[in-house]
Amino acid sequence: MKLTYRGQGYEYNPPKVETTENQVAGKYRGQDWRFRNLKKAPVLQPSYNLTYRGVKYTNGTAAIAKNSKAPLSVAERARELMLKRERATLQREQAMFNRLADQVGLDANSGELYNPAW
């Protein structure tokens, strides 16, 4: 199938998927439907090492980045989520305080009005 994107023509041939019809069938809102099963698993697309604006990335899941970290343990992940939530709460409190100080007419940046350690 001939397609065009931004003036560039290219050929696209969608993969043919062979299926077998299952015995399960029914009717929904007047339309017949059937489950279909794949005859064989689809072939995974190869991954490519690409660069966009100087940043390297891959288009597939087969390749793993060289600088990737090891997965975190459950305890480390829980700690990370707790700290993230704590930080978000403090930022939200500070934003609410700044809005209130602005409405009252006080200087919120003086540092004497609010101390998160209270």
N, CA, C and O atoms as CSV, one atom per row, in Angstrom:
chain,resi,resn,atom,element,x,y,z
A,1,MET,N,N,0.848,-1.154,0.000
A,1,MET,CA,C,0.000,0.000,0.000
A,1,MET,C,C,0.906,1.234,0.000
A,1,MET,O,O,1.819,1.332,0.821
A,2,LYS,N,N,0.665,2.154,-0.895
A,2,LYS,CA,C,1.474,3.354,-1.039
A,2,LYS,C,C,0.885,4.444,-0.147
A,2,LYS,O,O,-0.287,4.793,-0.283
A,3,LEU,N,N,1.701,4.985,0.772
A,3,LEU,CA,C,1.275,6.045,1.675
A,3,LEU,C,C,2.212,7.236,1.542
A,3,LEU,O,O,3.319,7.112,1.017
A,4,THR,N,N,1.760,8.394,2.023
A,4,THR,CA,C,2.570,9.610,1.979
A,4,THR,C,C,2.496,10.294,3.334
A,4,THR,O,O,1.423,10.410,3.925
A,5,TYR,N,N,3.651,10.747,3.821
A,5,TYR,CA,C,3.714,11.502,5.062
A,5,TYR,C,C,4.621,12.692,4.839
A,5,TYR,O,O,5.798,12.528,4.517
A,6,ARG,N,N,4.079,13.902,5.008
A,6,ARG,CA,C,4.817,15.157,4.805
A,6,ARG,C,C,5.527,15.193,3.464
A,6,ARG,O,O,6.677,15.621,3.361
A,7,GLY,N,N,4.838,14.746,2.465
A,7,GLY,CA,C,5.380,14.809,1.108
A,7,GLY,C,C,6.295,13.665,0.733
A,7,GLY,O,O,6.710,13.574,-0.423
A,8,GLN,N,N,6.624,12.796,1.661
A,8,GLN,CA,C,7.502,11.667,1.381
A,8,GLN,C,C,6.652,10.413,1.206
A,8,GLN,O,O,5.873,10.051,2.088
A,9,GLY,N,N,6.806,9.772,0.087
A,9,GLY,CA,C,6.064,8.540,-0.168
A,9,GLY,C,C,6.804,7.336,0.378
A,9,GLY,O,O,8.034,7.297,0.382
A,10,TYR,N,N,6.059,6.372,0.829
A,10,TYR,CA,C,6.658,5.122,1.294
A,10,TYR,C,C,5.664,3.992,1.101
A,10,TYR,O,O,4.461,4.207,0.952
A,11,GLU,N,N,6.196,2.795,1.110
A,11,GLU,CA,C,5.388,1.593,0.909
A,11,GLU,C,C,5.126,0.937,2.261
A,11,GLU,O,O,6.060,0.698,3.028
A,12,TYR,N,N,3.874,0.649,2.552
A,12,TYR,CA,C,3.516,-0.010,3.803
A,12,TYR,C,C,2.791,-1.301,3.488
A,12,TYR,O,O,1.759,-1.308,2.818
A,13,ASN,N,N,3.346,-2.384,3.979
A,13,ASN,CA,C,2.728,-3.685,3.797
A,13,ASN,C,C,2.389,-4.246,5.173
A,13,ASN,O,O,3.271,-4.777,5.847
A,14,PRO,N,N,1.134,-4.142,5.608
A,14,PRO,CA,C,0.795,-4.652,6.932
A,14,PRO,C,C,0.978,-6.164,6.990
A,14,PRO,O,O,0.742,-6.862,6.003
A,15,PRO,N,N,1.397,-6.664,8.141
A,15,PRO,CA,C,1.602,-8.109,8.254
A,15,PRO,C,C,0.276,-8.860,8.180
A,15,PRO,O,O,-0.742,-8.408,8.704
A,16,LYS,N,N,0.309,-9.990,7.533
A,16,LYS,CA,C,-0.866,-10.858,7.449
A,16,LYS,C,C,-0.925,-11.701,8.715
A,16,LYS,O,O,0.062,-12.331,9.094
A,17,VAL,N,N,-2.061,-11.711,9.356
A,17,VAL,CA,C,-2.236,-12.463,10.592
A,17,VAL,C,C,-3.222,-13.589,10.323
A,17,VAL,O,O,-4.385,-13.352,9.998
A,18,GLU,N,N,-2.739,-14.812,10.463
A,18,GLU,CA,C,-3.608,-15.965,10.249
A,18,GLU,C,C,-4.298,-16.315,11.557
A,18,GLU,O,O,-3.659,-16.413,12.604
A,19,THR,N,N,-5.616,-16.503,11.484
A,19,THR,CA,C,-6.388,-16.815,12.678
A,19,THR,C,C,-7.262,-18.037,12.443
A,19,THR,O,O,-7.536,-18.426,11.307
A,20,THR,N,N,-7.681,-18.616,13.532
A,20,THR,CA,C,-8.657,-19.702,13.476
A,20,THR,C,C,-9.860,-19.269,14.289
A,20,THR,O,O,-9.716,-18.644,15.339
A,21,GLU,N,N,-11.036,-19.596,13.809
A,21,GLU,CA,C,-12.240,-19.215,14.530
A,21,GLU,C,C,-12.487,-20.168,15.679
A,21,GLU,O,O,-12.316,-21.381,15.554
A,22,ASN,N,N,-12.886,-19.605,16.787
A,22,ASN,CA,C,-13.176,-20.364,17.981
A,22,ASN,C,C,-14.652,-20.764,17.968
A,22,ASN,O,O,-15.443,-20.219,17.199
A,23,GLN,N,N,-15.009,-21.701,18.808
A,23,GLN,CA,C,-16.388,-22.147,18.875
A,23,GLN,C,C,-17.281,-21.139,19.608
A,23,GLN,O,O,-18.504,-21.176,19.472
A,24,VAL,N,N,-16.668,-20.244,20.380
A,24,VAL,CA,C,-17.433,-19.275,21.145
A,24,VAL,C,C,-17.912,-18.179,20.208
A,24,VAL,O,O,-17.113,-17.563,19.502
A,25,ALA,N,N,-19.205,-17.940,20.204
A,25,ALA,CA,C,-19.791,-16.922,19.347
A,25,ALA,C,C,-21.019,-16.367,20.038
A,25,ALA,O,O,-21.490,-16.917,21.033
A,26,GLY,N,N,-21.528,-15.281,19.506
A,26,GLY,CA,C,-22.716,-14.704,20.107
A,26,GLY,C,C,-23.274,-13.592,19.252
A,26,GLY,O,O,-22.837,-13.364,18.124
A,27,LYS,N,N,-24.234,-12.916,19.807
A,27,LYS,CA,C,-24.859,-11.806,19.114
A,27,LYS,C,C,-24.960,-10.662,20.117
A,27,LYS,O,O,-25.435,-10.854,21.236
A,28,TYR,N,N,-24.511,-9.467,19.716
A,28,TYR,CA,C,-24.568,-8.295,20.576
A,28,TYR,C,C,-25.162,-7.151,19.785
A,28,TYR,O,O,-24.620,-6.764,18.749
A,29,ARG,N,N,-26.264,-6.608,20.256
A,29,ARG,CA,C,-26.965,-5.517,19.597
A,29,ARG,C,C,-27.212,-5.801,18.122
A,29,ARG,O,O,-27.084,-4.920,17.272
A,30,GLY,N,N,-27.564,-7.033,17.841
A,30,GLY,CA,C,-27.901,-7.416,16.483
A,30,GLY,C,C,-26.722,-7.791,15.609
A,30,GLY,O,O,-26.920,-8.187,14.460
A,31,GLN,N,N,-25.508,-7.682,16.110
A,31,GLN,CA,C,-24.316,-8.002,15.321
A,31,GLN,C,C,-23.741,-9.338,15.796
A,31,GLN,O,O,-23.637,-9.581,16.998
A,32,ASP,N,N,-23.372,-10.196,14.852
A,32,ASP,CA,C,-22.718,-11.454,15.188
A,32,ASP,C,C,-21.259,-11.184,15.522
A,32,ASP,O,O,-20.629,-10.330,14.898
A,33,TRP,N,N,-20.722,-11.894,16.491
A,33,TRP,CA,C,-19.296,-11.795,16.808
A,33,TRP,C,C,-18.759,-13.173,17.139
A,33,TRP,O,O,-19.487,-14.056,17.592
A,34,ARG,N,N,-17.454,-13.336,16.901
A,34,ARG,CA,C,-16.762,-14.589,17.180
A,34,ARG,C,C,-15.370,-14.267,17.699
A,34,ARG,O,O,-14.756,-13.275,17.308
A,35,PHE,N,N,-14.883,-15.132,18.593
A,35,PHE,CA,C,-13.501,-15.027,19.024
A,35,PHE,C,C,-12.623,-15.687,17.975
A,35,PHE,O,O,-12.996,-16.694,17.374
A,36,ARG,N,N,-11.452,-15.101,17.767
A,36,ARG,CA,C,-10.478,-15.677,16.840
A,36,ARG,C,C,-9.151,-15.834,17.576
A,36,ARG,O,O,-8.772,-14.975,18.373
A,37,ASN,N,N,-8.453,-16.925,17.309
A,37,ASN,CA,C,-7.149,-17.193,17.907
A,37,ASN,C,C,-6.080,-17.134,16.832
A,37,ASN,O,O,-6.317,-17.509,15.684
A,38,LEU,N,N,-4.893,-16.658,17.216
A,38,LEU,CA,C,-3.771,-16.617,16.282
A,38,LEU,C,C,-3.252,-18.023,16.033
A,38,LEU,O,O,-3.174,-18.828,16.961
A,39,LYS,N,N,-2.892,-18.330,14.776
A,39,LYS,CA,C,-2.310,-19.643,14.472
A,39,LYS,C,C,-0.882,-19.728,14.987
A,39,LYS,O,O,-0.457,-20.771,15.485
A,40,LYS,N,N,-0.130,-18.616,14.865
A,40,LYS,CA,C,1.226,-18.578,15.404
A,40,LYS,C,C,1.486,-17.195,15.967
A,40,LYS,O,O,0.838,-16.223,15.579
A,41,ALA,N,N,2.442,-17.111,16.887
A,41,ALA,CA,C,2.747,-15.842,17.551
A,41,ALA,C,C,3.327,-14.846,16.546
A,41,ALA,O,O,4.048,-15.250,15.633
A,42,PRO,N,N,3.030,-13.563,16.694
A,42,PRO,CA,C,3.579,-12.566,15.779
A,42,PRO,C,C,5.091,-12.438,15.954
A,42,PRO,O,O,5.626,-12.698,17.032
A,43,VAL,N,N,5.763,-12.038,14.893
A,43,VAL,CA,C,7.210,-11.858,14.916
A,43,VAL,C,C,7.511,-10.478,15.480
A,43,VAL,O,O,6.939,-9.481,15.040
A,44,LEU,N,N,8.418,-10.423,16.464
A,44,LEU,CA,C,8.780,-9.148,17.055
A,44,LEU,C,C,9.597,-8.331,16.069
A,44,LEU,O,O,10.435,-8.867,15.344
A,45,GLN,N,N,9.346,-7.032,16.049
A,45,GLN,CA,C,10.084,-6.139,15.173
A,45,GLN,C,C,11.492,-5.936,15.725
A,45,GLN,O,O,11.676,-5.884,16.941
A,46,PRO,N,N,12.485,-5.820,14.849
A,46,PRO,CA,C,13.845,-5.569,15.338
A,46,PRO,C,C,13.943,-4.177,15.939
A,46,PRO,O,O,13.212,-3.268,15.547
A,47,SER,N,N,14.848,-4.016,16.889
A,47,SER,CA,C,15.037,-2.700,17.494
A,47,SER,C,C,16.189,-2.001,16.791
A,47,SER,O,O,17.131,-2.644,16.327
A,48,TYR,N,N,16.105,-0.685,16.718
A,48,TYR,CA,C,17.118,0.129,16.067
A,48,TYR,C,C,17.651,1.138,17.064
A,48,TYR,O,O,16.901,1.671,17.881
A,49,ASN,N,N,18.952,1.401,16.997
A,49,ASN,CA,C,19.544,2.456,17.808
A,49,ASN,C,C,19.389,3.752,17.037
A,49,ASN,O,O,19.958,3.910,15.957
A,50,LEU,N,N,18.626,4.672,17.584
A,50,LEU,CA,C,18.310,5.922,16.912
A,50,LEU,C,C,18.799,7.101,17.728
A,50,LEU,O,O,19.082,6.966,18.918
A,51,THR,N,N,18.901,8.263,17.084
A,51,THR,CA,C,19.292,9.493,17.752
A,51,THR,C,C,18.324,10.584,17.355
A,51,THR,O,O,18.059,10.778,16.168
A,52,TYR,N,N,17.787,11.304,18.339
A,52,TYR,CA,C,16.905,12.431,18.076
A,52,TYR,C,C,17.438,13.619,18.847
A,52,TYR,O,O,17.468,13.600,20.078
A,53,ARG,N,N,17.858,14.653,18.137
A,53,ARG,CA,C,18.429,15.862,18.731
A,53,ARG,C,C,19.555,15.532,19.703
A,53,ARG,O,O,19.660,16.132,20.773
A,54,GLY,N,N,20.377,14.595,19.331
A,54,GLY,CA,C,21.537,14.243,20.127
A,54,GLY,C,C,21.286,13.242,21.237
A,54,GLY,O,O,22.227,12.836,21.917
A,55,VAL,N,N,20.037,12.832,21.439
A,55,VAL,CA,C,19.708,11.870,22.493
A,55,VAL,C,C,19.517,10.508,21.857
A,55,VAL,O,O,18.714,10.355,20.936
A,56,LYS,N,N,20.255,9.513,22.345
A,56,LYS,CA,C,20.163,8.166,21.788
A,56,LYS,C,C,19.001,7.411,22.440
A,56,LYS,O,O,18.781,7.509,23.647
A,57,TYR,N,N,18.269,6.661,21.625
A,57,TYR,CA,C,17.185,5.830,22.123
A,57,TYR,C,C,16.983,4.668,21.182
A,57,TYR,O,O,17.529,4.647,20.079
A,58,THR,N,N,16.195,3.694,21.620
A,58,THR,CA,C,15.889,2.550,20.772
A,58,THR,C,C,14.390,2.492,20.568
A,58,THR,O,O,13.623,2.959,21.410
A,59,ASN,N,N,13.971,1.919,19.448
A,59,ASN,CA,C,12.541,1.873,19.144
A,59,ASN,C,C,11.887,0.584,19.603
A,59,ASN,O,O,10.667,0.452,19.508
A,60,GLY,N,N,12.651,-0.360,20.093
A,60,GLY,CA,C,12.093,-1.645,20.507
A,60,GLY,C,C,12.340,-1.897,21.970
A,60,GLY,O,O,13.068,-1.147,22.622
A,61,THR,N,N,11.745,-2.940,22.488
A,61,THR,CA,C,11.945,-3.287,23.892
A,61,THR,C,C,13.062,-4.302,24.070
A,61,THR,O,O,13.421,-4.636,25.199
A,62,ALA,N,N,13.617,-4.798,22.964
A,62,ALA,CA,C,14.644,-5.831,23.062
A,62,ALA,C,C,15.948,-5.269,23.621
A,62,ALA,O,O,16.651,-5.958,24.361
A,63,ALA,N,N,16.274,-4.041,23.278
A,63,ALA,CA,C,17.531,-3.453,23.734
A,63,ALA,C,C,17.318,-2.753,25.069
A,63,ALA,O,O,16.287,-2.115,25.280
A,64,ILE,N,N,18.295,-2.871,25.976
A,64,ILE,CA,C,18.242,-2.210,27.273
A,64,ILE,C,C,19.309,-1.130,27.277
A,64,ILE,O,O,20.437,-1.351,26.836
A,65,ALA,N,N,18.944,0.026,27.774
A,65,ALA,CA,C,19.891,1.139,27.807
A,65,ALA,C,C,21.089,0.776,28.676
A,65,ALA,O,O,20.945,0.079,29.681
A,66,LYS,N,N,22.265,1.246,28.289
A,66,LYS,CA,C,23.477,0.915,29.025
A,66,LYS,C,C,23.514,1.605,30.385
A,66,LYS,O,O,24.092,1.070,31.331
A,67,ASN,N,N,22.907,2.783,30.495
A,67,ASN,CA,C,22.963,3.542,31.734
A,67,ASN,C,C,21.762,3.278,32.634
A,67,ASN,O,O,21.525,4.041,33.570
A,68,SER,N,N,21.009,2.236,32.380
A,68,SER,CA,C,19.815,1.981,33.184
A,68,SER,C,C,20.211,1.453,34.554
A,68,SER,O,O,21.197,0.731,34.703
A,69,LYS,N,N,19.415,1.834,35.555
A,69,LYS,CA,C,19.672,1.404,36.924
A,69,LYS,C,C,19.068,0.022,37.143
A,69,LYS,O,O,18.177,-0.409,36.411
A,70,ALA,N,N,19.568,-0.652,38.154
A,70,ALA,CA,C,18.973,-1.924,38.550
A,70,ALA,C,C,17.607,-1.640,39.158
A,70,ALA,O,O,17.430,-0.586,39.769
A,71,PRO,N,N,16.650,-2.523,39.019
A,71,PRO,CA,C,15.335,-2.275,39.591
A,71,PRO,C,C,15.412,-2.140,41.113
A,71,PRO,O,O,16.198,-2.818,41.774
A,72,LEU,N,N,14.576,-1.247,41.649
A,72,LEU,CA,C,14.570,-1.000,43.085
A,72,LEU,C,C,13.835,-2.123,43.815
A,72,LEU,O,O,12.925,-2.754,43.279
A,73,SER,N,N,14.259,-2.344,45.042
A,73,SER,CA,C,13.547,-3.314,45.870
A,73,SER,C,C,12.226,-2.688,46.317
A,73,SER,O,O,12.004,-1.492,46.126
A,74,VAL,N,N,11.372,-3.483,46.898
A,74,VAL,CA,C,10.069,-2.990,47.342
A,74,VAL,C,C,10.248,-1.919,48.412
A,74,VAL,O,O,9.560,-0.899,48.389
A,75,ALA,N,N,11.166,-2.142,49.348
A,75,ALA,CA,C,11.393,-1.168,50.426
A,75,ALA,C,C,11.938,0.150,49.870
A,75,ALA,O,O,11.513,1.225,50.291
A,76,GLU,N,N,12.884,0.066,48.920
A,76,GLU,CA,C,13.445,1.283,48.325
A,76,GLU,C,C,12.391,2.047,47.532
A,76,GLU,O,O,12.343,3.276,47.576
A,77,ARG,N,N,11.546,1.313,46.805
A,77,ARG,CA,C,10.482,1.936,46.027
A,77,ARG,C,C,9.455,2.607,46.944
A,77,ARG,O,O,8.986,3.708,46.659
A,78,ALA,N,N,9.110,1.932,48.049
A,78,ALA,CA,C,8.169,2.500,49.013
A,78,ALA,C,C,8.736,3.771,49.626
A,78,ALA,O,O,8.020,4.759,49.787
A,79,ARG,N,N,10.026,3.747,49.970
A,79,ARG,CA,C,10.675,4.945,50.533
A,79,ARG,C,C,10.667,6.082,49.521
A,79,ARG,O,O,10.387,7.227,49.874
A,80,GLU,N,N,10.972,5.772,48.265
A,80,GLU,CA,C,10.990,6.779,47.212
A,80,GLU,C,C,9.602,7.408,47.031
A,80,GLU,O,O,9.483,8.625,46.892
A,81,LEU,N,N,8.565,6.581,47.033
A,81,LEU,CA,C,7.196,7.093,46.891
A,81,LEU,C,C,6.786,7.937,48.093
A,81,LEU,O,O,6.114,8.956,47.932
A,82,MET,N,N,7.187,7.520,49.305
A,82,MET,CA,C,6.858,8.279,50.503
A,82,MET,C,C,7.531,9.650,50.483
A,82,MET,O,O,6.906,10.659,50.810
A,83,LEU,N,N,8.806,9.683,50.098
A,83,LEU,CA,C,9.521,10.960,50.028
A,83,LEU,C,C,8.933,11.875,48.947
A,83,LEU,O,O,8.838,13.088,49.135
A,84,LYS,N,N,8.546,11.291,47.835
A,84,LYS,CA,C,7.934,12.075,46.760
A,84,LYS,C,C,6.616,12.689,47.230
A,84,LYS,O,O,6.322,13.847,46.936
A,85,ARG,N,N,5.833,11.904,47.957
A,85,ARG,CA,C,4.549,12.413,48.472
A,85,ARG,C,C,4.774,13.501,49.509
A,85,ARG,O,O,4.057,14.501,49.527
A,86,GLU,N,N,5.761,13.313,50.369
A,86,GLU,CA,C,6.098,14.310,51.391
A,86,GLU,C,C,6.511,15.630,50.738
A,86,GLU,O,O,6.082,16.705,51.158
A,87,ARG,N,N,7.354,15.528,49.701
A,87,ARG,CA,C,7.804,16.719,48.983
A,87,ARG,C,C,6.624,17.446,48.330
A,87,ARG,O,O,6.541,18.673,48.380
A,88,ALA,N,N,5.718,16.682,47.720
A,88,ALA,CA,C,4.551,17.280,47.071
A,88,ALA,C,C,3.655,17.966,48.098
A,88,ALA,O,O,3.109,19.035,47.825
A,89,THR,N,N,3.498,17.362,49.280
A,89,THR,CA,C,2.683,17.969,50.335
A,89,THR,C,C,3.290,19.285,50.799
A,89,THR,O,O,2.572,20.272,50.963
A,90,LEU,N,N,4.601,19.312,51.013
A,90,LEU,CA,C,5.263,20.545,51.431
A,90,LEU,C,C,5.146,21.630,50.367
A,90,LEU,O,O,4.919,22.793,50.700
A,91,GLN,N,N,5.296,21.273,49.107
A,91,GLN,CA,C,5.157,22.260,48.035
A,91,GLN,C,C,3.737,22.802,47.979
A,91,GLN,O,O,3.540,23.998,47.768
A,92,ARG,N,N,2.744,21.933,48.165
A,92,ARG,CA,C,1.354,22.368,48.153
A,92,ARG,C,C,1.069,23.304,49.330
A,92,ARG,O,O,0.380,24.312,49.170
A,93,GLU,N,N,1.603,22.968,50.523
A,93,GLU,CA,C,1.432,23.837,51.690
A,93,GLU,C,C,2.069,25.200,51.454
A,93,GLU,O,O,1.487,26.231,51.792
A,94,GLN,N,N,3.266,25.202,50.873
A,94,GLN,CA,C,3.965,26.463,50.619
A,94,GLN,C,C,3.192,27.311,49.619
A,94,GLN,O,O,3.102,28.528,49.778
A,95,ALA,N,N,2.631,26.676,48.583
A,95,ALA,CA,C,1.858,27.427,47.591
A,95,ALA,C,C,0.596,28.013,48.219
A,95,ALA,O,O,0.240,29.157,47.936
A,96,MET,N,N,-0.090,27.235,49.076
A,96,MET,CA,C,-1.281,27.749,49.751
A,96,MET,C,C,-0.918,28.917,50.667
A,96,MET,O,O,-1.639,29.914,50.721
A,97,PHE,N,N,0.201,28.795,51.388
A,97,PHE,CA,C,0.640,29.866,52.267
A,97,PHE,C,C,0.959,31.126,51.468
A,97,PHE,O,O,0.580,32.225,51.874
A,98,ASN,N,N,1.642,30.982,50.351
A,98,ASN,CA,C,1.988,32.144,49.529
A,98,ASN,C,C,0.739,32.842,49.009
A,98,ASN,O,O,0.686,34.071,48.986
A,99,ARG,N,N,-0.273,32.071,48.588
A,99,ARG,CA,C,-1.526,32.677,48.126
A,99,ARG,C,C,-2.222,33.424,49.259
A,99,ARG,O,O,-2.719,34.534,49.065
A,100,LEU,N,N,-2.255,32.806,50.452
A,100,LEU,CA,C,-2.884,33.442,51.600
A,100,LEU,C,C,-2.156,34.725,51.983
A,100,LEU,O,O,-2.792,35.749,52.234
A,101,ALA,N,N,-0.831,34.676,52.030
A,101,ALA,CA,C,-0.045,35.862,52.380
A,101,ALA,C,C,-0.265,36.976,51.356
A,101,ALA,O,O,-0.309,38.152,51.715
A,102,ASP,N,N,-0.403,36.607,50.092
A,102,ASP,CA,C,-0.643,37.595,49.051
A,102,ASP,C,C,-2.022,38.235,49.222
A,102,ASP,O,O,-2.174,39.440,49.024
A,103,GLN,N,N,-3.022,37.439,49.589
A,103,GLN,CA,C,-4.371,37.977,49.788
A,103,GLN,C,C,-4.429,38.915,50.991
A,103,GLN,O,O,-5.138,39.921,50.965
A,104,VAL,N,N,-3.683,38.584,52.045
A,104,VAL,CA,C,-3.685,39.402,53.249
A,104,VAL,C,C,-2.810,40.636,53.072
A,104,VAL,O,O,-3.030,41.655,53.727
A,105,GLY,N,N,-1.825,40.547,52.194
A,105,GLY,CA,C,-0.937,41.677,51.946
A,105,GLY,C,C,0.381,41.578,52.679
A,105,GLY,O,O,1.040,42.596,52.890
A,106,LEU,N,N,0.784,40.387,53.072
A,106,LEU,CA,C,2.062,40.187,53.757
A,106,LEU,C,C,3.128,39.741,52.765
A,106,LEU,O,O,2.823,39.276,51.667
A,107,ASP,N,N,4.391,39.892,53.176
A,107,ASP,CA,C,5.498,39.441,52.343
A,107,ASP,C,C,5.782,37.986,52.688
A,107,ASP,O,O,6.282,37.684,53.771
A,108,ALA,N,N,5.460,37.085,51.762
A,108,ALA,CA,C,5.614,35.649,52.027
A,108,ALA,C,C,7.058,35.201,51.960
A,108,ALA,O,O,7.384,34.122,52.454
A,109,ASN,N,N,7.937,35.998,51.362
A,109,ASN,CA,C,9.328,35.578,51.177
A,109,ASN,C,C,10.239,36.044,52.298
A,109,ASN,O,O,11.449,35.833,52.220
A,110,SER,N,N,9.702,36.670,53.340
A,110,SER,CA,C,10.556,37.169,54.415
A,110,SER,C,C,11.112,36.024,55.258
A,110,SER,O,O,12.160,36.183,55.884
A,111,GLY,N,N,10.439,34.879,55.289
A,111,GLY,CA,C,10.933,33.732,56.036
A,111,GLY,C,C,10.493,33.724,57.481
A,111,GLY,O,O,10.640,32.700,58.148
A,112,GLU,N,N,9.956,34.823,57.997
A,112,GLU,CA,C,9.539,34.899,59.386
A,112,GLU,C,C,8.114,34.405,59.581
A,112,GLU,O,O,7.710,34.093,60.701
A,113,LEU,N,N,7.352,34.331,58.497
A,113,LEU,CA,C,5.935,34.019,58.613
A,113,LEU,C,C,5.651,32.532,58.645
A,113,LEU,O,O,4.697,32.102,59.293
A,114,TYR,N,N,6.445,31.751,57.974
A,114,TYR,CA,C,6.120,30.330,57.825
A,114,TYR,C,C,7.370,29.501,58.015
A,114,TYR,O,O,8.422,29.784,57.442
A,115,ASN,N,N,7.233,28.473,58.830
A,115,ASN,CA,C,8.319,27.529,59.035
A,115,ASN,C,C,7.722,26.141,58.967
A,115,ASN,O,O,6.944,25.762,59.842
A,116,PRO,N,N,8.080,25.346,57.911
A,116,PRO,CA,C,7.465,24.021,57.774
A,116,PRO,C,C,7.798,23.078,58.925
A,116,PRO,O,O,7.174,22.022,59.032
A,117,ALA,N,N,8.746,23.409,59.781
A,117,ALA,CA,C,9.108,22.530,60.895
A,117,ALA,C,C,8.175,22.711,62.079
A,117,ALA,O,O,8.297,21.977,63.059
A,118,TRP,N,N,7.230,23.676,62.027
A,118,TRP,CA,C,6.315,23.898,63.158
A,118,TRP,C,C,5.526,22.699,63.428
A,118,TRP,O,O,4.702,22.695,64.342
